[in-house]
Amino acid sequence: MSIQVYTTKIKIIFHMNSKFLSIPVTIAVLIGMVLIFEFLPIDSFMQSWLYDDKTQTWIVNRNNSILDLLFYSGIKTVFISAILFLLFSMIFLRRIAWVKNNFKALMIVVLSSFIVPLTVGLLKDVTNMPCPNQLVEYGGPYEQTGLFESLGEQQQRPTTKCYPAGHASGGFSLLALLFLVAAGRARKITLTLVMILGWSTAGYKMAIGDHFLGHGAVTLVLAWLIILIIRAGIEKIEARFFNKNIHR
């Protein structure tokens, strides 16, 4: 195989990947993800491994301050500090070459860090889905209720706010960093670190009974969709008012 043919195939693969990460395809993936976890017993199967029926306790004690620091409050502090630093850089350090050259990508990251958690929070207010530890099968007061399940006129959904996963949304919003780093090995490392960060929080919340696997999975895809929409919006604004092309 000639080098030219090999290079052409590589370009085709990357072109296919760009299509796979498009907004319409991501919407389709999100819908599929919601339906899979809604109609298949994946969440219950996974959660059964994290709950001890005999002792009626979860595999991780939420009162363990060290684990809370490592997988929740500590990560939350690092996330907020990092975003505030990027915001500070955009406002006060924009004359620095790196900030100036990456201003657009920095804007995507900062906006995503605010809009993704905000959107997830708004969705939690309308879905009224109980957390695992609020269900009867795990010692809680509520019966399991499907996302699309109607309870009739005489009943109301419980006033619980557990879907999608709010705390993991901050970590998954950092997927926007993929537009800030150069392609290749750096982007793979960034993707790996962000996934570790997001799923560390999501996994911890599962282990203390606050979320199902599906809550985190849906949040992940939803976060990526919002990031793509933010990027597309910035591209349109820049093309409309500044007549520039975005290459990153």
SULBELPE-V14523 format. One record per backbone hydrogen bond with DSSP energy under -1.0 kcal/mol. CO is the residue of the C=O (numbers start at 1). NH is the residue of the N-H. E is the energy in kcal/mol with one decimal. If there is no record, write none. Layout:
# SULBELPE-V14523
CO:NH:E  CO:NH:E
This chain:
# SULBELPE-V14523
2:6:-2.3  3:7:-2.7  4:8:-2.1  5:9:-2.1  6:10:-2.1  7:11:-2.3  8:12:-2.1  9:13:-2.3  10:14:-2.3  11:15:-2.1  12:16:-2.4  13:17:-2.3  14:18:-2.1  15:19:-1.7  16:20:-2.4  17:21:-1.7  19:22:-1.7  22:26:-2.3  23:27:-2.4  24:28:-2.0  25:29:-2.4  26:30:-2.5  27:31:-2.5  28:32:-2.4  29:33:-2.7  30:34:-2.5  31:35:-2.3  32:36:-2.5  33:37:-2.0  34:38:-1.4  35:39:-2.3  36:40:-1.7  40:42:-1.1  41:45:-1.9  42:46:-2.5  43:47:-2.7  44:48:-1.7  46:49:-1.1  47:50:-1.4  50:59:-2.3  52:56:-1.8  52:57:-1.0  57:52:-2.9  61:64:-2.0  64:68:-2.1  65:69:-2.1  66:70:-2.4  67:71:-2.7  68:72:-1.7  68:73:-1.7  72:76:-2.6  73:77:-2.1  74:78:-2.3  75:79:-2.6  76:80:-2.4  77:81:-2.4  78:82:-2.6  79:83:-2.3  80:84:-2.4  81:85:-2.0  82:86:-2.2  83:87:-2.5  84:88:-2.5  85:89:-2.5  86:90:-2.2  87:91:-1.6  88:92:-3.1  89:93:-1.5  93:96:-1.6  96:100:-2.8  97:101:-2.9  98:102:-1.3  102:106:-2.7  103:107:-2.1  104:108:-1.7  105:109:-2.1  106:110:-2.7  107:111:-2.6  108:112:-2.2  109:113:-2.1  110:114:-1.0  111:115:-3.2  112:116:-2.2  114:118:-1.7  115:119:-2.7  116:120:-2.4  117:121:-2.4  118:122:-2.1  119:123:-2.2  120:124:-2.2  121:125:-1.2  123:127:-2.2  124:128:-1.1  129:162:-1.2  131:134:-1.8  132:135:-1.9  134:142:-2.7  135:138:-1.5  135:140:-3.6  136:139:-2.0  142:136:-2.8  158:160:-2.3  168:172:-2.3  169:173:-1.7  171:174:-1.1  172:175:-1.7  173:176:-1.6  174:177:-2.2  175:178:-2.0  176:179:-1.8  177:180:-1.6  177:181:-1.6  184:188:-1.8  185:189:-2.5  186:190:-2.3  187:191:-2.5  188:192:-2.4  189:193:-2.5  190:194:-2.6  191:195:-2.3  192:196:-2.3  193:197:-2.4  194:198:-3.0  195:199:-2.6  196:200:-1.7  197:201:-1.6  198:202:-2.3  199:203:-2.9  200:204:-2.0  201:205:-2.4  202:206:-1.7  203:207:-2.3  204:208:-1.2  205:210:-2.8  205:211:-1.2  206:209:-1.3  207:60:-1.7  209:133:-2.5  212:216:-1.1  213:217:-2.3  214:218:-2.4  215:165:-1.3  215:219:-1.7  216:220:-2.2  217:221:-1.9  218:222:-2.6  219:223:-2.7  220:224:-1.9  221:225:-2.2  222:226:-2.4  223:227:-2.3  224:228:-2.3  225:229:-2.2  226:230:-2.6  227:231:-2.6  228:232:-2.5  229:233:-2.5  230:234:-2.4  231:235:-2.4  232:236:-2.2  233:237:-2.3  234:238:-2.6  235:239:-2.7  236:240:-2.2  237:241:-2.7  238:242:-2.2
